[in-house]
Amino acid sequence: MQWTFKYQPKDIDEIEGNPTPVKEMKEWAQSWTTDSDPLLLVGPPGTGKTTAALALANTMNWQVLETNASDLRNKKSINRTAGVASQMKTLSGGRRMILFDEIDGLFRQDYGGASAVNKTIKETRSPIVLTANDAYASSLKTIRKKCKKIKFKRIHPSTVQKILTNICEKEGIDAEEKALKKIAKNCSGDIKSAVNDLQAAGQGAEKLSEEELGILGNRDREESVFKALRTIFKKKDVQKARDAFEEAGETPEMFFNWVEENIPREYEEEDLIRAMEELSLADLFNSRIIKRQNWTLLKYVIFLFTAGVSAAKEETPHGYTRYQFPSFIKKLSRTKSKRSKLDGIAKRIGKETHSSPHDVLVDDWFLYKKLFSSKETAEELADEFELTKKELSFLKKQAVK
C-alpha cells in the first residue's frame, strides 16, 4: 500500500504546512449555504490541496463525489455525474461534497466541460470544491470568477521532515536525521514526492542512513525557479508574477538574487533601467527591514522584485534565455572559509576593544591591516587578542593585499 494513502490525514486539522488555507476552508464549510461560492484550491502539485479537500469532507461528515480530468472529459459526462449529484442529498439525508480535482487539466481538451461545470456551480445544492495547479489557465477564466480562491504554498522542509519522522516512527524505521532532512530538502515542498521517496528508500528496512538514499533520482530543483523567472520576464501580468515567486519555493533573499542576476539577460535599454530601478527600490525597503526589524515591509520588497520587474518592460522578450545561478552566491561560497576566519578574529578583537565585529571589519579594518603589516606590532597584537599562529599568518597575508 502506498504510504501517501496510508498516512493521508483524515481530519482537516491534521493538515500540515498551510495553516491559513486550512482555517479559511473550515470557516467556509462551517458557514456553507446554497448561496456560498465554491472553493477553488490552487497551488503547486503535492502541497495537499486534494488531501485537504477530502479531510474537510470527512471532518464535516460529508460524502464525496470525486472527479478528475481522466473521469470527466466532456459536457455529457459531467452533467450525468457531478451535475445530477449536486442536486441530491445522500440516502441518509446528509450533504455530499462535489470535488472537481485538477480542474485545469480537465479543460486541456475541452468539449463543453467548462460550460457544464459552470452550470453545476450555478445550480448546485451541494458544496463544491475545485483544485488546480494553475488558477490562471485561460480555460478557467469564467469559473475562477465564481469561486472563492484559496492558495496553497509549497511546504517548508522542516514541516516535511516532521511528517517523514512521524511516518518512520509508525513504520518502525530508525532513520538518521540527515537522511530525512535530505529527502525533505530534495522534494522542494512536495509532500507527496517526499513520502514516495521515503517509501522507496525505507520500506522493509529497520534503519535508513543518508548513504542509502542513492537509489533516489535527483529532482531538478532549479526548474521551479526557472519557471518563475520566465513568468516574470516573459509575461506582463502582475498577479502571475507575484504568484510565481510563491510557487518557486525560494526565500525572498535568494529569489531576489536570481532576478538581479538574470534581468540583464532578458531586458535591454529602457526596460533594463526601469527593472533595475524596481530592484533598487526593493533593496532599499529590505535595508529598512534589517535596520528597523519592521517585517511588514517584506510584502513591498516581494512585490517590487516580482510584479514591479515584470511591469517594467515595454516589450515582452521572446525566444529562449539561459538563466544563470546568482554569481554573488557563488562568490560567497568560494570565500566562505575566508569570511569565517575573519568573523572569528573580529569577534576576538571586538571583545578586547569593546567594539562589535561589524565595526571591526567595516570601520577599523583598514587600521588593523596597517598594524598587522608590521612584524613586531603584529606579534604584540596577536598576544593581546589571543590569536593563534594560523590566524596571525592569515592576517599578515591579508595585510599585504
N, C-alpha and C positions, 0 to 999 in steps of 0.2 A: 504493500500500500504506500502511495506517495505521502511523504511527510507533510507536504503542503496541504493535503486534505486531512491527514490525521491530526495535525496540530492547528487547524484553522479555528480562529476564535468563534465561539458560539454566541457570545454576548457583545453588544456594541461597546461596552465599557472595557472589553479586553483588547480592543484595537490599539496598537502601539504606534507612536511616531507622528500622529496627526491629530492632536487634541482639539484644535479649533474646528476642523471639519466634523469630527465626531460630535462635538457639542451642538453644532448647527443642525446636524442630522437628527439628533434626539429631540431638539426643540421643534423641528418640522414635524416629526412623527407624532409627538405628544399633542400638537395643536392641529393635526390634519383634519380638514373637512373637504367636502366635494368641490369647494371653491379654491382649495390650495393649489399652487403651482407644482408641477412635477419637479423632482430633483435631477439636476444634471451634474454628476460627479466627474470631474476632469483631472487629468494628471498622467504622468509617465506610467508605463507598464510596471506592474509589480509593487505599486505603492499602497495596495489594499482597497481599491475602490469597490470591486465586486465583493470582496470579503466583508467589507463594512456594510454593504447593502444587505447581504444575506444575514449578517449578525443583527442588524437593525430589525429585520423582519422577525427573526427568532425572538429577540427581546420583546417586541410588541405582540408576539403570538399571532403574526400574520402568515398565512400561507403564501408561497412564492410561485409565480409563473415566470420562469427564467427563459429568455430567448436571446440568441446572439446571431451574428452575421451568417453562420452556417445553417441555422434553423430557419431563418426568415429571409427570403430573397426578393419578395415582391408584394404588391398590394393585396393580392388574394390571400396569401398565406398569413399575412399579418392580421387582416380582418377576421380570418377564420379562427385564429388562436387568441392573440392578445386582445383584439377588438371585442370579441364575444366575452372573454373572461373579465374584461374591465367593467362590464355591465352587471356582473353577477357576484353575489357573495358565495362563500363556501357552503358545503352541505350542512355544516354546523352553525351557519349563520354569521361566521366571523369574516374578517376582512381578508382580501387577497392583494398582495403587492405584485404589480407587473414590473418586471425587471428587463429592460432592454440593454443587454450587455454589449459593449463595443459597438455602439450605435454609429460611430463614424465609419467603421468597417462595413456595416450593413448597406450603406449607400454608395459604395465604390462602383457597383454596377446596379444602379437603381432602376427598378421597373415599377414605379409608383409607390415605392416603400415610404418615402418621405411624406407623401400626402396621406398615406394610411396611418402612419404614426401620429401625424398632426390631428387626424380625425379621432384617433383613440384618445389623445390628450384632451381634446375638446369635449368629448362625450363621456369620459370616464367617470365611474362612481367608485373607483379604487385608487389607492396610492400608486403613483408611477415613479420609478427611479430609472434613470438612464446613465450609462457610463461611456466615456470617450477618452481616448488619448489626446486627440486634437479637437478642442472645442470650437476652433475657428475654421474647420473644414467647410468649404463652400456649401456642401450638401446639407449642413446643419443650420444654415442661416435662419430659416423660418422657425425651426424647432427651438433653437437657442433662445430666441426672444420670449418664448412661452415658459421657460424654466427658471428655477432658482439655481444658480450655478454655485457649486462648492468645489474648491480646488484642493486636491491632494498633492503634497510635495514629496520629493524623494526623502527616504528615511535616513536619519543621521546614522553613521556607522556604529556609534556607541549603543544606539537603540537596537540595531540589527544584531550586534554582538550579544546583547542581553537576551534576545529571543533565541539565538542559537545556543546560548548557555543553558537556558531552560529546557530546550529540546534534548540536549546532551544528558542532562540530569535524569530526564524521564526515560531515555534510551539506555542509561547505564554506561555512558561513554565518558572516560576520563580524558577530556580534551585540554590540550595546552592553550593557555590564554592567547599566545602568539598565533596559533593556528586559527582560532575563532576570529581574532582581530583581522587576520589576513583575508579570510573569507568575507567578513563584513565590509572591509575596505574595497575588496575586489568587485563586490556586487553593485557598487555605485548607487545605493539607495533602493535597490530592487530586492524586496524581501523574498519574493518567490524564487529568484535566481540563487539567493544566498542559501535558502533551505534546501533547494535541489543540489547545490554544490556540497553542502554538509552531508546530505544523504549519500551522494556519490562517493564521498571520501570516507565516511564513518560508519555506514550501515554494516552491522555484524561485527564491528570492531569493539574492543574493550578500551583501547587508547587511540588518541588521534594527535599526532605531532605535526609541526609545520612542514617537516620533510615529506610527509605522506600526502601533502596537497599537490604534489607534482602531477597527479593524474588529471587535475582540473585544467581546462583550457583557459588561456589568458583572454580576458574580455578587453575589447578596445574601449578604454575609459575616456580617451580623448574625443571620441566620436560625438558624444553628447555636447561637449564644448564647441566642437566644430559646427555642429548643427545650430547651436545658439548663436554663434558668430555669423553664420550665413543668414539667419533670420534678421539679425540687427543690421548687417551691412547691405544685404541684397533686397530687403523689403522696407517699406516705409509705413509701418503700422506700429503706433506707439504701444498699444496693448500687447501685441505679439512680441515686441522687443522686450518688454518688461517680463512677460511670462517666460520668454526663452531663457533668461537668467535663472529663474526659479527651477526650470527643468534641467539645467546644466549640472546641478548638484555640486557647484563650486562655492567657496567662500567669496564674499564681496571683494576682499583684498586680492585674491588670486584671479578672479574673473576680470577685475579692473586691469591687472597686468596683461591678461590675454588681449583685451580690447586695445590697450595702449600699444602693444607690440604690433598688432595687425591692421590698425587703421591706415597707415601709410601704404599697405599692400592693396587696399581697396579704394581709398579716396584720393582725389587729386585736386590741386589748386584750391579754389574757394571752398569746396566741400571739405577738404582736408583741414583747412584753417578753422572752419566752423565746428567740425567734430572735435578738434583738439581744444577749442575754447570750452566746449561742454565738458570734456575730460578734465581740463584745468579747474573748472568750477567745482566739479565733483571732488577733486583733490583738496580744494580749499575747504569745503564742508567737512571732509574727512579729517583735516588737521584740527578743525574746531571740535570735532568729536573727541579726538585724543586729548586736546588741551582742556576742554571743559567737562569731559566724560558725559556729554549730552547725546545719548544714543538715539534720541528721537530724530536726529538729523540723518540717520542712516538711510531712511527711505528716500531722501532727496539725493543722496550720493548714488544710490542704485538707479533711481530714475534718470539721472543725468548721464551715467555711463552706459545706459541701455537705450531708453526711449530718446534721450537727448541726442546721442550719437546717431541713432537711426534717422531721426528727423532732420539732421544737419545737412543731408545731401540733397542736391537739386536733381541729379540724375542717378538712377539706380544702376550700380555696377553689374556687368554681365560677364559671363564666362567663368571658368574655374580659377579659384585662387588657392594657392597652397599656404595654409596658415602655419605659423611658427610658434613653438613654445616660447614663453617670455624669456628673453635673453637676460633680463635683470635677475630672474630666479636662478638661471644657470650660473650667473656670476656669483650670486650669494652662496650657491652650493660649492663652487670652486674655492671660495675664500672662507668657508665655514671654520676651518681649523685655525686660520689666522685670526679671525674675529673672536673666536672663543678664547684664544690666548690673550688677546688684547683686553677683553672684558674681565678676565681673571686678574690681570695685572692692574687694570684701572680700579677694580674693587679694593685691592690691597693698598694702592696709593691713596685712594679716596678715604679709606679708613684712617690713615695716618694724618692726612691733610684736612680732614673734616669736609670733604667735598663728595659730591655724587659721582659715580662712574661716568655719567654723561658729561659732567663738567670737565672731568679729567681728560676725556677723549676729544671733546669738541672745543673747549675754551683754552685748555692748558697744554694740549699735546705738543704744540709747536715748541713750547718751552722745554718739556721733558725730552723731546728728540734732541734738542741742542745740548742739554745737560748730559745725556747718555752718550753723546758723541765723544766726550772726554773720558779716557780710561779711568783716571783717578776718581773723578766725580761719579762715574757710573758705578764703581765698586762701593763707594760710600753710600750712594743711594740704594744700592742693592741690599746692603746691610740694614739700612734704615727701614726699608719697605719689606724686608724679609723675602727677597726674591731668590729663586733657585738659580743655579748656574745656567740651566737651559733657558730660563726666562731672561736672564741677563744677556745671554748670547743672542737671543731673539730680538731684544730691544736694541742692541748695538747694530744689528743688521737693519732694523727699521730706521735708525738714526742717520744712516748714510744715504737713505733713499730720498 
